[in-house]
Amino acid sequence: MGLGPGSHAGDYIDWLTIRDQSESVTEDVRRIRHHPLVPSGIPIYGYVYDVRTGRLVEVLSATEVGKAA
């Protein structure tokens, strides 16, 4: 944080926060899985990046949705 008064511009930004990261990743994988340009034989996985540990955590529900046909 700076020492000055800052800016109130941030008060009007829609930060698009995510309530449930696992659900969001699963929906993203579902969207990719059903895209007409993505071959059905390619598996799609979903992960969440843990900023504290630097680890990728697999979202099992996303892996299930992204299974290859």
Gaussian input, Z-matrix of N, CA and C with variables (Angstrom, degrees):
# hf/3-21g

backbone

0 1
 N
 C     1     B1
 C     2     B2     1     A1
 N     3     B3     2     A2     1     D1
 C     4     B4     3     A3     2     D2
 C     5     B5     4     A4     3     D3
 N     6     B6     5     A5     4     D4
 C     7     B7     6     A6     5     D5
 C     8     B8     7     A7     6     D6
 N     9     B9     8     A8     7     D7
 C    10    B10     9     A9     8     D8
 C    11    B11    10    A10     9     D9
 N    12    B12    11    A11    10    D10
 C    13    B13    12    A12    11    D11
 C    14    B14    13    A13    12    D12
 N    15    B15    14    A14    13    D13
 C    16    B16    15    A15    14    D14
 C    17    B17    16    A16    15    D15
 N    18    B18    17    A17    16    D16
 C    19    B19    18    A18    17    D17
 C    20    B20    19    A19    18    D18
 N    21    B21    20    A20    19    D19
 C    22    B22    21    A21    20    D20
 C    23    B23    22    A22    21    D21
 N    24    B24    23    A23    22    D22
 C    25    B25    24    A24    23    D23
 C    26    B26    25    A25    24    D24
 N    27    B27    26    A26    25    D25
 C    28    B28    27    A27    26    D26
 C    29    B29    28    A28    27    D27
 N    30    B30    29    A29    28    D28
 C    31    B31    30    A30    29    D29
 C    32    B32    31    A31    30    D30
 N    33    B33    32    A32    31    D31
 C    34    B34    33    A33    32    D32
 C    35    B35    34    A34    33    D33
 N    36    B36    35    A35    34    D34
 C    37    B37    36    A36    35    D35
 C    38    B38    37    A37    36    D36
 N    39    B39    38    A38    37    D37
 C    40    B40    39    A39    38    D38
 C    41    B41    40    A40    39    D39
 N    42    B42    41    A41    40    D40
 C    43    B43    42    A42    41    D41
 C    44    B44    43    A43    42    D42
 N    45    B45    44    A44    43    D43
 C    46    B46    45    A45    44    D44
 C    47    B47    46    A46    45    D45
 N    48    B48    47    A47    46    D46
 C    49    B49    48    A48    47    D47
 C    50    B50    49    A49    48    D48
 N    51    B51    50    A50    49    D49
 C    52    B52    51    A51    50    D50
 C    53    B53    52    A52    51    D51
 N    54    B54    53    A53    52    D52
 C    55    B55    54    A54    53    D53
 C    56    B56    55    A55    54    D54
 N    57    B57    56    A56    55    D55
 C    58    B58    57    A57    56    D56
 C    59    B59    58    A58    57    D57
 N    60    B60    59    A59    58    D58
 C    61    B61    60    A60    59    D59
 C    62    B62    61    A61    60    D60
 N    63    B63    62    A62    61    D61
 C    64    B64    63    A63    62    D62
 C    65    B65    64    A64    63    D63
 N    66    B66    65    A65    64    D64
 C    67    B67    66    A66    65    D65
 C    68    B68    67    A67    66    D66
 N    69    B69    68    A68    67    D67
 C    70    B70    69    A69    68    D68
 C    71    B71    70    A70    69    D69
 N    72    B72    71    A71    70    D70
 C    73    B73    72    A72    71    D71
 C    74    B74    73    A73    72    D72
 N    75    B75    74    A74    73    D73
 C    76    B76    75    A75    74    D74
 C    77    B77    76    A76    75    D75
 N    78    B78    77    A77    76    D76
 C    79    B79    78    A78    77    D77
 C    80    B80    79    A79    78    D78
 N    81    B81    80    A80    79    D79
 C    82    B82    81    A81    80    D80
 C    83    B83    82    A82    81    D81
 N    84    B84    83    A83    82    D82
 C    85    B85    84    A84    83    D83
 C    86    B86    85    A85    84    D84
 N    87    B87    86    A86    85    D85
 C    88    B88    87    A87    86    D86
 C    89    B89    88    A88    87    D87
 N    90    B90    89    A89    88    D88
 C    91    B91    90    A90    89    D89
 C    92    B92    91    A91    90    D90
 N    93    B93    92    A92    91    D91
 C    94    B94    93    A93    92    D92
 C    95    B95    94    A94    93    D93
 N    96    B96    95    A95    94    D94
 C    97    B97    96    A96    95    D95
 C    98    B98    97    A97    96    D96
 N    99    B99    98    A98    97    D97
 C   100   B100    99    A99    98    D98
 C   101   B101   100   A100    99    D99
 N   102   B102   101   A101   100   D100
 C   103   B103   102   A102   101   D101
 C   104   B104   103   A103   102   D102
 N   105   B105   104   A104   103   D103
 C   106   B106   105   A105   104   D104
 C   107   B107   106   A106   105   D105
 N   108   B108   107   A107   106   D106
 C   109   B109   108   A108   107   D107
 C   110   B110   109   A109   108   D108
 N   111   B111   110   A110   109   D109
 C   112   B112   111   A111   110   D110
 C   113   B113   112   A112   111   D111
 N   114   B114   113   A113   112   D112
 C   115   B115   114   A114   113   D113
 C   116   B116   115   A115   114   D114
 N   117   B117   116   A116   115   D115
 C   118   B118   117   A117   116   D116
 C   119   B119   118   A118   117   D117
 N   120   B120   119   A119   118   D118
 C   121   B121   120   A120   119   D119
 C   122   B122   121   A121   120   D120
 N   123   B123   122   A122   121   D121
 C   124   B124   123   A123   122   D122
 C   125   B125   124   A124   123   D123
 N   126   B126   125   A125   124   D124
 C   127   B127   126   A126   125   D125
 C   128   B128   127   A127   126   D126
 N   129   B129   128   A128   127   D127
 C   130   B130   129   A129   128   D128
 C   131   B131   130   A130   129   D129
 N   132   B132   131   A131   130   D130
 C   133   B133   132   A132   131   D131
 C   134   B134   133   A133   132   D132
 N   135   B135   134   A134   133   D133
 C   136   B136   135   A135   134   D134
 C   137   B137   136   A136   135   D135
 N   138   B138   137   A137   136   D136
 C   139   B139   138   A138   137   D137
 C   140   B140   139   A139   138   D138
 N   141   B141   140   A140   139   D139
 C   142   B142   141   A141   140   D140
 C   143   B143   142   A142   141   D141
 N   144   B144   143   A143   142   D142
 C   145   B145   144   A144   143   D143
 C   146   B146   145   A145   144   D144
 N   147   B147   146   A146   145   D145
 C   148   B148   147   A147   146   D146
 C   149   B149   148   A148   147   D147
 N   150   B150   149   A149   148   D148
 C   151   B151   150   A150   149   D149
 C   152   B152   151   A151   150   D150
 N   153   B153   152   A152   151   D151
 C   154   B154   153   A153   152   D152
 C   155   B155   154   A154   153   D153
 N   156   B156   155   A155   154   D154
 C   157   B157   156   A156   155   D155
 C   158   B158   157   A157   156   D156
 N   159   B159   158   A158   157   D157
 C   160   B160   159   A159   158   D158
 C   161   B161   160   A160   159   D159
 N   162   B162   161   A161   160   D160
 C   163   B163   162   A162   161   D161
 C   164   B164   163   A163   162   D162
 N   165   B165   164   A164   163   D163
 C   166   B166   165   A165   164   D164
 C   167   B167   166   A166   165   D165
 N   168   B168   167   A167   166   D166
 C   169   B169   168   A168   167   D167
 C   170   B170   169   A169   168   D168
 N   171   B171   170   A170   169   D169
 C   172   B172   171   A171   170   D170
 C   173   B173   172   A172   171   D171
 N   174   B174   173   A173   172   D172
 C   175   B175   174   A174   173   D173
 C   176   B176   175   A175   174   D174
 N   177   B177   176   A176   175   D175
 C   178   B178   177   A177   176   D176
 C   179   B179   178   A178   177   D177
 N   180   B180   179   A179   178   D178
 C   181   B181   180   A180   179   D179
 C   182   B182   181   A181   180   D180
 N   183   B183   182   A182   181   D181
 C   184   B184   183   A183   182   D182
 C   185   B185   184   A184   183   D183
 N   186   B186   185   A185   184   D184
 C   187   B187   186   A186   185   D185
 C   188   B188   187   A187   186   D186
 N   189   B189   188   A188   187   D187
 C   190   B190   189   A189   188   D188
 C   191   B191   190   A190   189   D189
 N   192   B192   191   A191   190   D190
 C   193   B193   192   A192   191   D191
 C   194   B194   193   A193   192   D192
 N   195   B195   194   A194   193   D193
 C   196   B196   195   A195   194   D194
 C   197   B197   196   A196   195   D195
 N   198   B198   197   A197   196   D196
 C   199   B199   198   A198   197   D197
 C   200   B200   199   A199   198   D198
 N   201   B201   200   A200   199   D199
 C   202   B202   201   A201   200   D200
 C   203   B203   202   A202   201   D201
 N   204   B204   203   A203   202   D202
 C   205   B205   204   A204   203   D203
 C   206   B206   205   A205   204   D204

   B1=1.4391
   B2=1.5176
   B3=1.3009
   B4=1.4552
   B5=1.5160
   B6=1.3184
   B7=1.4576
   B8=1.5209
   B9=1.3466
   B10=1.4564
   B11=1.5123
   B12=1.3337
   B13=1.4580
   B14=1.5230
   B15=1.3250
   B16=1.4562
   B17=1.5125
   B18=1.2998
   B19=1.4565
   B20=1.5216
   B21=1.2973
   B22=1.4633
   B23=1.5256
   B24=1.3497
   B25=1.4654
   B26=1.5297
   B27=1.3327
   B28=1.4617
   B29=1.5153
   B30=1.3143
   B31=1.4629
   B32=1.5210
   B33=1.3160
   B34=1.4646
   B35=1.5224
   B36=1.3185
   B37=1.4598
   B38=1.5261
   B39=1.3284
   B40=1.4586
   B41=1.5266
   B42=1.3132
   B43=1.4566
   B44=1.5234
   B45=1.3140
   B46=1.4617
   B47=1.5292
   B48=1.3010
   B49=1.4594
   B50=1.5220
   B51=1.3101
   B52=1.4590
   B53=1.5243
   B54=1.3168
   B55=1.4712
   B56=1.5265
   B57=1.3181
   B58=1.4684
   B59=1.5250
   B60=1.3241
   B61=1.4613
   B62=1.5193
   B63=1.3171
   B64=1.4636
   B65=1.5196
   B66=1.3123
   B67=1.4682
   B68=1.5292
   B69=1.3157
   B70=1.4586
   B71=1.5289
   B72=1.3347
   B73=1.4638
   B74=1.5230
   B75=1.3231
   B76=1.4649
   B77=1.5255
   B78=1.3159
   B79=1.4715
   B80=1.5309
   B81=1.3162
   B82=1.4697
   B83=1.5227
   B84=1.3358
   B85=1.4659
   B86=1.5283
   B87=1.3294
   B88=1.4694
   B89=1.5345
   B90=1.3174
   B91=1.4642
   B92=1.5378
   B93=1.3200
   B94=1.4703
   B95=1.5219
   B96=1.3459
   B97=1.4674
   B98=1.5274
   B99=1.3051
   B100=1.4609
   B101=1.5219
   B102=1.3213
   B103=1.4658
   B104=1.5266
   B105=1.3219
   B106=1.4623
   B107=1.5344
   B108=1.3086
   B109=1.4632
   B110=1.5308
   B111=1.3366
   B112=1.4651
   B113=1.5283
   B114=1.3383
   B115=1.4621
   B116=1.5353
   B117=1.3244
   B118=1.4673
   B119=1.5227
   B120=1.3247
   B121=1.4624
   B122=1.5181
   B123=1.3198
   B124=1.4615
   B125=1.5273
   B126=1.3409
   B127=1.4653
   B128=1.5283
   B129=1.3121
   B130=1.4650
   B131=1.5262
   B132=1.3136
   B133=1.4605
   B134=1.5156
   B135=1.3071
   B136=1.4578
   B137=1.5191
   B138=1.3137
   B139=1.4648
   B140=1.5186
   B141=1.3200
   B142=1.4563
   B143=1.5242
   B144=1.3235
   B145=1.4597
   B146=1.5214
   B147=1.3274
   B148=1.4647
   B149=1.5250
   B150=1.3170
   B151=1.4663
   B152=1.5280
   B153=1.3126
   B154=1.4671
   B155=1.5249
   B156=1.3339
   B157=1.4685
   B158=1.5179
   B159=1.3329
   B160=1.4607
   B161=1.5203
   B162=1.3201
   B163=1.4631
   B164=1.5235
   B165=1.3291
   B166=1.4570
   B167=1.5253
   B168=1.3155
   B169=1.4618
   B170=1.5260
   B171=1.3292
   B172=1.4599
   B173=1.5223
   B174=1.3243
   B175=1.4638
   B176=1.5285
   B177=1.3235
   B178=1.4630
   B179=1.5210
   B180=1.3269
   B181=1.4682
   B182=1.5294
   B183=1.3093
   B184=1.4657
   B185=1.5248
   B186=1.3211
   B187=1.4627
   B188=1.5243
   B189=1.3238
   B190=1.4698
   B191=1.5288
   B192=1.3169
   B193=1.4695
   B194=1.5297
   B195=1.3263
   B196=1.4569
   B197=1.5145
   B198=1.3374
   B199=1.4684
   B200=1.5257
   B201=1.3328
   B202=1.4634
   B203=1.5226
   B204=1.3235
   B205=1.4723
   B206=1.5107
   A1=109.23
   A2=114.46
   A3=119.87
   A4=111.31
   A5=114.69
   A6=119.61
   A7=112.63
   A8=116.87
   A9=120.77
   A10=112.54
   A11=115.34
   A12=120.70
   A13=113.28
   A14=117.77
   A15=120.36
   A16=111.80
   A17=115.31
   A18=121.05
   A19=109.13
   A20=115.13
   A21=119.99
   A22=111.56
   A23=117.03
   A24=120.39
   A25=110.84
   A26=117.17
   A27=121.08
   A28=113.53
   A29=116.67
   A30=120.07
   A31=112.20
   A32=117.05
   A33=121.35
   A34=112.90
   A35=117.48
   A36=121.41
   A37=109.25
   A38=115.91
   A39=120.94
   A40=106.22
   A41=117.80
   A42=122.53
   A43=112.92
   A44=119.29
   A45=123.78
   A46=111.95
   A47=116.22
   A48=120.23
   A49=110.80
   A50=115.82
   A51=122.62
   A52=108.22
   A53=116.49
   A54=120.59
   A55=111.93
   A56=116.89
   A57=121.44
   A58=108.47
   A59=116.94
   A60=120.97
   A61=112.11
   A62=117.93
   A63=120.80
   A64=111.32
   A65=116.62
   A66=120.73
   A67=110.49
   A68=116.70
   A69=121.26
   A70=111.19
   A71=116.78
   A72=120.79
   A73=110.11
   A74=117.33
   A75=121.15
   A76=110.73
   A77=117.56
   A78=120.84
   A79=110.84
   A80=117.41
   A81=120.57
   A82=111.02
   A83=116.65
   A84=120.75
   A85=109.81
   A86=117.33
   A87=120.86
   A88=110.59
   A89=116.61
   A90=121.26
   A91=110.40
   A92=116.47
   A93=120.61
   A94=110.07
   A95=116.97
   A96=121.44
   A97=111.17
   A98=118.16
   A99=121.58
   A100=113.69
   A101=117.67
   A102=119.77
   A103=108.82
   A104=118.43
   A105=121.24
   A106=114.50
   A107=118.94
   A108=120.62
   A109=113.45
   A110=117.22
   A111=120.78
   A112=108.03
   A113=117.50
   A114=120.29
   A115=111.61
   A116=116.39
   A117=121.18
   A118=112.65
   A119=117.87
   A120=121.10
   A121=114.40
   A122=117.49
   A123=121.43
   A124=109.27
   A125=117.58
   A126=118.65
   A127=110.74
   A128=115.95
   A129=122.19
   A130=107.01
   A131=115.73
   A132=121.45
   A133=109.80
   A134=116.24
   A135=120.90
   A136=110.53
   A137=115.42
   A138=121.57
   A139=110.06
   A140=115.33
   A141=122.54
   A142=106.16
   A143=116.34
   A144=121.64
   A145=109.21
   A146=116.12
   A147=121.51
   A148=107.80
   A149=116.95
   A150=120.93
   A151=112.03
   A152=118.30
   A153=120.41
   A154=111.96
   A155=116.51
   A156=120.49
   A157=113.22
   A158=117.11
   A159=120.42
   A160=112.88
   A161=117.24
   A162=121.02
   A163=111.37
   A164=114.36
   A165=121.13
   A166=107.35
   A167=116.08
   A168=121.57
   A169=107.62
   A170=115.83
   A171=119.68
   A172=110.42
   A173=115.76
   A174=122.16
   A175=106.15
   A176=116.36
   A177=120.93
   A178=112.94
   A179=117.56
   A180=119.33
   A181=110.52
   A182=117.75
   A183=121.04
   A184=110.33
   A185=116.90
   A186=121.06
   A187=110.25
   A188=116.46
   A189=120.64
   A190=110.58
   A191=116.89
   A192=121.79
   A193=110.85
   A194=116.61
   A195=120.94
   A196=115.47
   A197=117.83
   A198=120.62
   A199=111.36
   A200=114.65
   A201=119.97
   A202=109.55
   A203=115.59
   A204=120.61
   A205=111.01
   D1=139.10
   D2=177.17
   D3=-80.56
   D4=174.12
   D5=-179.00
   D6=-88.18
   D7=-17.99
   D8=-176.59
   D9=-78.56
   D10=-174.79
   D11=-176.79
   D12=-71.77
   D13=-14.49
   D14=-179.54
   D15=78.54
   D16=-166.02
   D17=-178.30
   D18=-127.65
   D19=140.98
   D20=177.26
   D21=-87.80
   D22=1.08
   D23=-179.81
   D24=-58.46
   D25=-34.06
   D26=179.63
   D27=-64.87
   D28=-19.15
   D29=178.93
   D30=-67.30
   D31=-19.81
   D32=-173.60
   D33=-109.58
   D34=7.62
   D35=-179.19
   D36=-89.02
   D37=131.76
   D38=173.05
   D39=-85.84
   D40=102.46
   D41=-172.41
   D42=-74.26
   D43=-6.56
   D44=176.76
   D45=51.55
   D46=50.03
   D47=179.59
   D48=-67.36
   D49=155.41
   D50=-178.13
   D51=-110.74
   D52=123.73
   D53=-178.89
   D54=-73.89
   D55=-42.36
   D56=-176.66
   D57=-129.98
   D58=103.66
   D59=-175.86
   D60=-62.19
   D61=-41.88
   D62=-179.08
   D63=-62.66
   D64=-43.02
   D65=178.46
   D66=-63.86
   D67=-40.74
   D68=179.68
   D69=-63.70
   D70=-43.78
   D71=178.87
   D72=-64.57
   D73=-42.07
   D74=179.37
   D75=-61.42
   D76=-42.61
   D77=178.28
   D78=-65.59
   D79=-38.14
   D80=177.39
   D81=-63.56
   D82=-44.02
   D83=178.88
   D84=-64.41
   D85=-40.76
   D86=177.83
   D87=-60.10
   D88=-42.56
   D89=179.49
   D90=-62.86
   D91=-43.58
   D92=178.97
   D93=-66.22
   D94=-43.32
   D95=-178.61
   D96=-57.59
   D97=-37.35
   D98=-176.17
   D99=-92.96
   D100=4.96
   D101=178.90
   D102=-73.45
   D103=134.46
   D104=-175.35
   D105=-64.00
   D106=-19.31
   D107=-179.35
   D108=-91.85
   D109=-1.80
   D110=179.14
   D111=-100.84
   D112=115.95
   D113=-179.85
   D114=-60.27
   D115=140.80
   D116=-176.40
   D117=-68.42
   D118=-18.33
   D119=-178.61
   D120=-83.96
   D121=-0.64
   D122=-179.28
   D123=-98.43
   D124=122.16
   D125=176.80
   D126=-73.02
   D127=146.07
   D128=179.04
   D129=-123.83
   D130=132.69
   D131=-178.38
   D132=-117.02
   D133=159.68
   D134=176.55
   D135=-131.94
   D136=137.16
   D137=-178.99
   D138=-134.48
   D139=155.85
   D140=171.97
   D141=-115.37
   D142=132.66
   D143=178.61
   D144=-89.36
   D145=122.84
   D146=178.11
   D147=-88.54
   D148=109.01
   D149=-175.05
   D150=-68.27
   D151=-22.53
   D152=-179.82
   D153=-76.78
   D154=-40.47
   D155=-175.63
   D156=-102.47
   D157=-18.67
   D158=-176.19
   D159=79.70
   D160=9.60
   D161=-177.89
   D162=-93.90
   D163=150.90
   D164=170.86
   D165=-95.08
   D166=130.77
   D167=-179.73
   D168=-113.04
   D169=118.42
   D170=-178.98
   D171=-67.88
   D172=137.58
   D173=175.07
   D174=-96.75
   D175=104.58
   D176=-172.84
   D177=-61.66
   D178=-36.21
   D179=178.59
   D180=-65.61
   D181=-32.13
   D182=177.27
   D183=-70.60
   D184=-39.97
   D185=177.75
   D186=-61.82
   D187=-40.42
   D188=178.59
   D189=-63.12
   D190=-45.85
   D191=180.00
   D192=-65.44
   D193=-32.28
   D194=-174.90
   D195=-90.88
   D196=7.56
   D197=-179.64
   D198=-55.35
   D199=143.62
   D200=175.82
   D201=-71.36
   D202=147.11
   D203=-179.59
   D204=-78.53

